Amino acid sequence: MPTDPVPGLLAHATEALEAEFLSLPPVEATPQDVEAMSRVLAETAHRLGDNYPYFHPLYAGQMLRPPHPLARAAYALAMTINPNNHARDGGRASSEMEIEAVAQIAQMFGWTEHLGHLTSGGTMANLEALWVAGQMAPGRVIVGSGQAHYTHSRISGVLKLAYRPIAADRHGRLDLAALEDELRKGDVGTVVVTLGTTGIGAVDPLDEVLALRARYGFRVHVDAAYGGYFRLIADALDEPARRAYRATEQADSIVVDPHKHGLQPYGCGCVLFRDPGVGRLYKHDSPYTYFTSKELDLGPTEPKSLAGGPVHLGEISLECSRPGAAAVALWATQRLLPLEPGGSFAQGLLRCRAAALELDRRLRADGRFEPLAAGAPDLDIVVWKIAAATAEESSARAQEIFVTVATADLHLALVQLPQSWFGPADAAVYDAEKYVTCLRSVLMKPEHVEWLDRIWDRLSSSCAQ
């Protein structure tokens, strides 16, 4: 593992934090069995060794990357106090930091007015967005691509909302013709648009969905849990994705996960609403938590942004207790690496995409592999099938290679995709109903671009065995 700067950073910061409370009378420390704790921590470290090396560039499988060292240090520093961002009384400083950090994320999408907060992850963030959608359009159907995250269907079931999947095209994007067929039925209240699907990182055509909204009238919820931060490098993406990202400011709600490309520890999701007035749907009273603030005004006549006053975040969240440490870590990271085009944070995203494009180029030049027929990846996720006579043979070989490359310390992932997404669209061998197991690589570490030769050598050698 690389040298860890966190202990040194944390020691100095802890001293500074302790100095903030020197006016308090001293408290006698509770006796602790340090030797016993040391033994348990050693045992814990050993148990944690039974993991894939998520921190290493040779881990290129699932959507896992280490949090930034500053995020880890800031999170641990905040745990000295352990604030709860449900109410100001439990997280006074960290609530302010959350509001500031979330406002910066909203600005990334082009919003100056918004309502939003952090959540425990993308699932809870999407649940809140669909809950609001159901309140705003009661009795109407929610639709999303068949490649949208499975939680949308499951969340809709939890909320007792009707949900219908829409076909995806050969790019893995929401099929507009199929969507319009559904819209003609007249019962669609919300369309879920995914910017960065879990399987292949596909970017749905948000701009074209918005054009349909002008004709049919529905809410647009953008699930950008994985791909949201690519808004910062939209100009470097291919034209369809570029147009989609440029249109984000017209969405009704957006979800993004700082614990993915935002360099944060799990769990840290974020939900945003363009209209702050939806806060009236959340508003409730609590006899023991909200007494310090009477300034929240989220009525339908005078919607108010959170940036304007000291509100309780629990008043506009379905979750109650939420870790203030997550907000502190995010705030600190964004102070170090602002969310601005051309900045250091954006440069890291460009390197991730460069690694994905180069891997895709090598795969297309090698007859042993068949990347997606539609073309290069939208973001930084690459998928490919193994060239074989049948889908069954290709799937079996992919599973063998998945195991073999792991013995060379290269860790990939597997995904099942429609066989029709590979090869000519009219080829008889590609059954539209048949799925094939493919290899998948999420190149979400900037270091992947420098490690690509070693990744390729291990993949190529494993295929030869």
MARLUMZA-699386 format. One line per 8 residues: number of its first residue (from 1); for each residue x, z negated, y of C-alpha. Coordinates in steps of 0.5 Angstrom, whole numbers, plus 2048, in hexadecimal, padded with zeros to 3 digits. Each point is the difference from the previous one (the first is absolute). Layout:
<batis>
NUM) X/Z/Y ~ ...
</batis>
This chain:
<batis>
1) 800/800/800 ~ 802/801/807 ~ 803/7FB/804 ~ 7FA/7FC/803 ~ 800/7FE/808 ~ 7FA/7FC/7FF ~ 803/7F9/7FF ~ 804/800/806
9) 7FB/803/804 ~ 7FB/7FB/7FE ~ 805/7FA/801 ~ 801/801/807 ~ 7F9/802/801 ~ 7FD/7FA/7FD ~ 805/7FB/804 ~ 7FD/804/806
17) 7F9/7FE/7FE ~ 801/7F9/7FF ~ 803/800/807 ~ 7F9/802/802 ~ 7FD/7F9/7FD ~ 805/7FB/802 ~ 7FC/7FC/805 ~ 7FC/7FE/7F9
25) 802/7F9/7FD ~ 804/801/7FA ~ 7FC/800/7F9 ~ 804/7FD/7FA ~ 801/806/7FB ~ 7FC/7FF/7FA ~ 805/7FF/7FA ~ 802/806/7FC
33) 803/801/7F9 ~ 805/806/803 ~ 803/800/7F9 ~ 7FA/801/7FC ~ 7FE/805/806 ~ 806/804/7FF ~ 7FF/800/7F8 ~ 7F9/803/801
41) 802/805/805 ~ 806/803/7FB ~ 7FB/800/7FB ~ 7FB/804/805 ~ 806/805/802 ~ 801/801/7F8 ~ 7F8/802/7FF ~ 800/804/806
49) 806/804/7FD ~ 7FB/803/7FC ~ 7FE/805/805 ~ 801/807/802 ~ 806/801/805 ~ 7FA/801/806 ~ 806/7FF/805 ~ 804/806/7FD
57) 800/807/802 ~ 800/802/7F9 ~ 7F9/7FD/800 ~ 7FC/806/802 ~ 7FA/7FE/7FC ~ 7FA/7FD/803 ~ 7FF/7FE/807 ~ 804/7FA/801
65) 806/7FF/804 ~ 803/7FA/803 ~ 7FE/7FD/806 ~ 805/800/806 ~ 805/7FA/800 ~ 7FD/7FE/807 ~ 7F9/800/7FD ~ 802/7FB/7FB
73) 804/7FC/804 ~ 7FA/7FF/805 ~ 7FB/7FF/7FB ~ 804/7FA/7FD ~ 801/7FE/807 ~ 7F9/800/801 ~ 7FF/7FC/7F9 ~ 803/7FA/803
81) 7FA/7FF/804 ~ 7FB/804/7FC ~ 7FB/802/805 ~ 7F9/803/7FE ~ 7FD/805/804 ~ 7F9/7FF/7FF ~ 7FF/7FC/806 ~ 805/7FF/806
89) 800/7F8/7FE ~ 804/802/7FA ~ 804/806/803 ~ 801/800/807 ~ 806/804/801 ~ 7FF/804/7FA ~ 7F9/802/802 ~ 803/803/806
97) 806/803/7FD ~ 7FB/803/7FB ~ 7FB/803/806 ~ 807/803/803 ~ 802/803/7F9 ~ 7F9/803/7FE ~ 800/803/807 ~ 806/804/7FF
105) 7FE/803/7FA ~ 7F9/802/803 ~ 804/803/806 ~ 804/804/7FB ~ 7FA/803/7FE ~ 7FE/802/807 ~ 7FB/7FA/801 ~ 801/7FB/806
113) 7F9/7FD/7FF ~ 7FF/7FE/7F9 ~ 7FE/7FA/7FC ~ 804/7FE/7FA ~ 804/7FB/7FC ~ 805/7FF/7FA ~ 7FD/7FF/7F9 ~ 803/7FE/7F9
121) 801/807/7FF ~ 7FD/807/800 ~ 7FA/7FE/7FB ~ 7FD/7FB/805 ~ 801/804/806 ~ 7FC/806/7FD ~ 7FB/7FB/7FD ~ 7FF/7FE/808
129) 800/807/802 ~ 7FB/802/7FB ~ 7FC/7FA/801 ~ 7FF/802/808 ~ 7FF/807/7FE ~ 7FA/7FD/7FB ~ 7FD/7FC/806 ~ 801/806/805
137) 7FC/805/7FB ~ 7FC/7FC/7FC ~ 7FD/803/7FA ~ 805/806/800 ~ 805/803/7FB ~ 808/7FF/801 ~ 804/806/7FD ~ 807/801/7FF
145) 805/804/7FC ~ 801/800/7F9 ~ 807/7FE/802 ~ 7FE/7FB/804 ~ 802/7F9/7FE ~ 7FC/7FD/7FA ~ 7FE/7FA/805 ~ 7FB/804/804
153) 7FC/801/7FA ~ 801/7F9/7FE ~ 7FF/7FD/807 ~ 7FA/804/801 ~ 7FD/7FD/7FA ~ 802/7F9/802 ~ 7FC/801/807 ~ 7FA/803/7FC
161) 801/807/804 ~ 7FF/806/7FD ~ 807/804/7FF ~ 801/808/7FD ~ 807/803/7FF ~ 801/807/803 ~ 805/805/7FC ~ 807/801/802
169) 803/806/801 ~ 807/803/7FD ~ 804/7FC/806 ~ 7FC/7FA/7FD ~ 7FC/7FF/807 ~ 7F9/7FF/801 ~ 7FD/807/7FF ~ 7FC/802/806
177) 7FB/805/7FD ~ 7FE/7FA/7FB ~ 7FF/7FB/806 ~ 7FC/805/803 ~ 7FB/801/7FA ~ 800/7F8/800 ~ 7FE/800/808 ~ 7FB/805/7FF
185) 7FC/7FB/7FC ~ 7FF/7FC/807 ~ 802/7F9/7FD ~ 807/7FF/801 ~ 802/7FA/805 ~ 807/800/7FF ~ 806/804/7FE ~ 806/7FD/7FD
193) 806/804/802 ~ 807/7FF/7FD ~ 806/801/804 ~ 805/7FF/7FA ~ 7FD/800/7F9 ~ 803/7FB/7FB ~ 801/805/7FB ~ 804/806/804
201) 800/7FD/807 ~ 7FB/806/802 ~ 7FD/800/807 ~ 7F9/801/801 ~ 7FE/805/805 ~ 7FD/7FB/805 ~ 800/805/806 ~ 7FB/805/7FC
209) 7FC/7FA/7FD ~ 7FF/7FE/808 ~ 7FD/807/801 ~ 7FB/7FF/7FB ~ 7FE/7F9/803 ~ 7FE/803/806 ~ 7FB/804/7FC ~ 7FE/7FB/7FB
217) 801/7FA/803 ~ 803/7FA/7FC ~ 806/7FB/801 ~ 807/802/7FE ~ 804/7FA/7FD ~ 808/802/7FF ~ 803/7FD/7FA ~ 807/800/803
225) 803/7FA/7FB ~ 806/804/7FE ~ 801/806/805 ~ 7FE/7FD/807 ~ 807/7FF/802 ~ 801/807/800 ~ 7FC/801/806 ~ 807/7FF/803
233) 803/806/7FE ~ 7FA/804/800 ~ 803/806/803 ~ 805/800/7FA ~ 7FB/801/7FB ~ 7FD/807/7FE ~ 7FA/803/804 ~ 7FA/7FD/7FC
241) 803/7F9/800 ~ 802/800/807 ~ 7F9/802/802 ~ 7FD/7FB/7FC ~ 804/7FA/803 ~ 7FF/803/807 ~ 7F9/7FF/7FF ~ 800/7F8/7FE
249) 7FE/7FE/807 ~ 7F9/803/7FF ~ 7FF/7FC/7F9 ~ 7FB/7FA/800 ~ 804/7FB/7FC ~ 808/801/7FD ~ 803/7FB/7FB ~ 808/800/7FF
257) 804/7FC/7FC ~ 806/7FD/804 ~ 802/7FD/7F9 ~ 802/807/7FE ~ 804/805/805 ~ 7FF/7FA/805 ~ 806/7FC/7FD ~ 7FC/7FA/7FF
265) 7FF/7FB/7FA ~ 7FA/800/7FC ~ 7FA/7FF/802 ~ 7FF/803/807 ~ 7FB/805/801 ~ 7FD/802/806 ~ 7F8/803/802 ~ 7FF/803/807
273) 7F9/802/803 ~ 800/805/806 ~ 7FA/7FC/803 ~ 801/7F9/801 ~ 7F9/7FF/801 ~ 7FF/800/7F8 ~ 803/7F9/801 ~ 7F9/7FE/801
281) 7FF/801/7F8 ~ 805/7FB/7FF ~ 7FE/7FA/805 ~ 7FE/7FA/7FD ~ 801/7F8/802 ~ 804/7FB/7FD ~ 7FF/7F9/802 ~ 807/7FE/7FF
289) 805/806/801 ~ 7FE/804/806 ~ 7FE/7FA/805 ~ 807/802/804 ~ 7FD/807/803 ~ 7FA/802/803 ~ 803/807/802 ~ 7FE/805/7FB
297) 7FB/805/802 ~ 7FF/805/7FB ~ 7F8/801/802 ~ 7FE/808/800 ~ 7FF/800/807 ~ 807/7FE/802 ~ 805/801/7FA ~ 807/7FD/801
305) 807/801/7FE ~ 804/7FA/7FC ~ 805/802/805 ~ 7FD/7FC/806 ~ 7FE/7F9/7FE ~ 802/7FA/7FB ~ 7FB/802/7FA ~ 800/7FD/7F9
313) 802/805/7FC ~ 7FB/7FD/7FA ~ 7FA/802/805 ~ 802/807/7FE ~ 802/800/7F9 ~ 7FD/7FF/7F9 ~ 806/7FC/7FE ~ 800/7F9/802
321) 807/7FD/7FF ~ 806/805/801 ~ 807/7FF/800 ~ 803/800/807 ~ 807/801/7FD ~ 7FE/807/7FF ~ 7FE/801/807 ~ 807/7FD/802
329) 804/805/7FC ~ 7FC/806/802 ~ 801/7FE/807 ~ 807/7FF/7FF ~ 801/806/7FD ~ 7FD/804/805 ~ 804/7FD/805 ~ 806/802/7FD
337) 7FD/807/7FE ~ 7FB/802/805 ~ 7FB/805/7FD ~ 802/806/804 ~ 801/807/7FF ~ 808/802/800 ~ 801/7F8/7FF ~ 804/7FD/7FA
345) 7FA/7FF/7FC ~ 7FE/807/801 ~ 806/802/7FE ~ 800/7FD/7F9 ~ 7F9/803/7FF ~ 804/807/801 ~ 805/7FE/7FB ~ 7FB/7FE/7FB
353) 7FC/807/801 ~ 807/804/7FF ~ 802/7FD/7FA ~ 7F9/802/7FD ~ 801/807/802 ~ 806/800/7FD ~ 7FE/7FE/7FA ~ 7FA/805/800
361) 805/805/801 ~ 805/7FF/7FA ~ 7FA/7FF/7FC ~ 7FD/807/802 ~ 807/803/7FF ~ 800/7FD/7F8 ~ 7FC/804/7FB ~ 7FF/7F9/7FC
369) 7FB/7FD/805 ~ 7FA/803/803 ~ 7FE/7FC/807 ~ 7FA/801/803 ~ 7FE/807/801 ~ 7FD/7FF/807 ~ 807/7FF/803 ~ 804/7FA/803
377) 7FE/7F9/801 ~ 7FC/7FE/806 ~ 804/7FA/801 ~ 805/7FC/7FB ~ 7FD/800/7F9 ~ 802/806/7FB ~ 7FD/801/7FA ~ 801/805/7FA
385) 7FF/802/7F9 ~ 804/802/7FB ~ 800/807/7FE ~ 7FD/801/7F9 ~ 7FB/804/7FC ~ 7FB/7FB/800 ~ 7FD/7FB/805 ~ 801/7FB/7FA
393) 807/802/7FF ~ 802/7FF/807 ~ 7FC/7F9/800 ~ 804/7FE/7FA ~ 807/802/803 ~ 7FE/7FD/807 ~ 7FF/7F9/7FC ~ 807/801/7FC
401) 804/802/807 ~ 7FD/7FA/803 ~ 802/7FB/7FB ~ 807/804/7FF ~ 802/800/808 ~ 7FF/7F8/800 ~ 805/7FF/7FB ~ 805/804/806
409) 7FD/7FB/805 ~ 7FB/805/803 ~ 7F9/7FE/801 ~ 7FB/805/801 ~ 7F8/800/7FF ~ 7FB/803/7FC ~ 7F9/803/803 ~ 7FB/804/7FD
417) 7FE/807/804 ~ 7FB/806/7FE ~ 804/805/7FC ~ 7FD/805/805 ~ 804/7FE/806 ~ 806/803/7FD ~ 802/807/7FF ~ 7FB/806/802
425) 7F9/7FE/802 ~ 7FD/806/7FB ~ 805/7FE/7FA ~ 7FC/7FF/7FA ~ 804/7FB/7FD ~ 7FF/7FB/806 ~ 7F9/7FD/7FE ~ 7FD/7FD/806
433) 7FD/7FA/7FC ~ 807/7FE/7FD ~ 805/7FB/802 ~ 807/800/7FF ~ 805/7FA/801 ~ 805/802/805 ~ 806/7FC/803 ~ 800/7FD/807
441) 805/7FE/805 ~ 7FE/7FC/806 ~ 806/801/805 ~ 7FE/7FB/805 ~ 807/7FD/801 ~ 804/803/805 ~ 807/7FF/7FC ~ 7FC/805/7FB
449) 803/806/804 ~ 807/7FE/7FE ~ 7FF/7FE/7F9 ~ 7FC/806/7FE ~ 806/803/7FD ~ 801/7FA/7FB ~ 7F8/800/7FF ~ 800/808/7FE
457) 806/7FF/7FB ~ 7FD/7FB/7FD ~ 7F9/803/7FF ~ 804/807/7FE ~ 804/7FC/7FB ~ 7FA/7FD/7FD ~ 7FC/806/7FF ~ 806/803/7FC
465) 7FF/7FB/7FB
</batis>
